[in-house]
Amino acid sequence: MTPTLPKPTANIPDRAIYERRESGVRSYARSMPRQFHRAQDVWMYDNQGGRYLDFLSGCSTLNYGHNHPILKQALLDYIAADGITHGLDLHTDAKQDFLETFEELILKPRNLDYRAMFTGPTGTNAVEAAIKLARKITGREMIVAFTNGFHGMTLGALACTGNAAKRGGAGVPLNHVSHEPYANYHGTDVNSAEQLERRLSDPSSGLDAPAAILVETTQGEGGLNTASPEWLRKIAQIARDHGALLIIDDIQAGIGRTGGFFSFEGMGFTPDIVTMAKSLSGMGLPFALTLFRPELDQWSPGEHNGTFRGNNHAFVTATAAIKHFWSDGRFEEDIRRRGALLEQRLDAMAAEHGLSTRGRGMMRGIDVGSGETASAITQACFAKGLIIETSGAHDEIVKVLAPLIIDDAVLSAGLDILEQSVREALQGSYDIAAE
Ligand SMILES: *Cc1c(COP(=O)(O)O)cnc(C)c1O
């Protein structure tokens, strides 16, 4: 069966209102100049009848695709019954359902004992709460974060983010964070976890005792660098030995993206604190969560407050998503199979052009060497109806974040477009090199 294929339109719609009234801070809209109208499953439609295959998924916010019918129905039913939309942090039916489902289907089967803190609704809020709590508990200021780490745009999280262009927006010094080399930052011969241990154990290294070590198991925005379970276990041990809390930022790598509900499952360590957002609501609704061991729940009431803590509509869709996708192992099996297909196809593309691949599970990409080449590839993909983005220090990684529910044949069809676009872009550069 031939899958439905993308059908992009060439017409660039009138952008005058955006140019006149929307802030210049907009970014994705610049590389995808269409007016989007609706979206379903893995497809986005523009207002001129064009159809696009979504290999960006809201940066892994739409792991279950757009407007999943089961999630959508749950939300429609809830709204139709005048369910609570906003209730500060009041107890609501939607919150109870979420907490009970999360306990039953996510925490218990994984033998995890966490308290859930509903922070403000975006990922950066969850990170702010995590590092604030670690500093409060330990009485220490310094956070160890890593090269190429990405943790959000508010000042505390931004201080933990590596990217210079993003940091530059802060306008004030970003202090109290030490950016240590991530796994394999200096190549596979240097164990950066051992280096960190040595520095923390040396009273003259100049590295202060940290409140927390904050790390992604696979770096999303930073270029799909992966850390091995051994490296991460070592980091967990270092945190324990040095009285620091281990925070896993699972905002992008979690919720199935790299395999399990949590990206660290089966790796042989348990984080003290976990941050979640992006695909947690399952439908693209803003919703963030900071999880921590019950003993760490040392907040006093209202100490970390906010008007939008716990989004009741997101409780409803997150609960429906957990029940539908995570009550047995079938979804994880699908992710494994699709991840293997993705790996094999990207490896073949890389081999053809002497390039390398990165990532884990359904969070993978191809290192094409420069941001210019990567941008030529993503633009060629977009012209063929494939929405895809880049990541990495120089935006040199073309990153595939297809919805996890994607049909295998559609995934292959999208990868055909990528393969062809990589060929076109690199052929161009061979031609330039030959001249
Ligand atoms: C996206 C992201 C964040 C920030 O989330 P926002 O919702 O954009 O504030 C933090 N950490 C990681 C790993 C992310 O991918």
The ligand as an ORCA input file, in Angstrom:
! r2SCAN-3c Opt
* xyz 0 1
  C      12.145     22.404     25.428
  C      13.027     22.083     26.563
  C      13.017     22.828     27.746
  C      12.200     24.089     27.904
  O      10.839     23.867     27.762
  P       9.891     25.118     27.386
  O       8.511     24.534     27.412
  O      10.311     25.562     26.013
  O      10.090     26.152     28.404
  C      13.831     22.425     28.789
  N      14.594     21.336     28.684
  C      14.638     20.591     27.568
  C      15.488     19.371     27.525
  C      13.865     20.947     26.454
  O      13.922     20.238     25.335
*
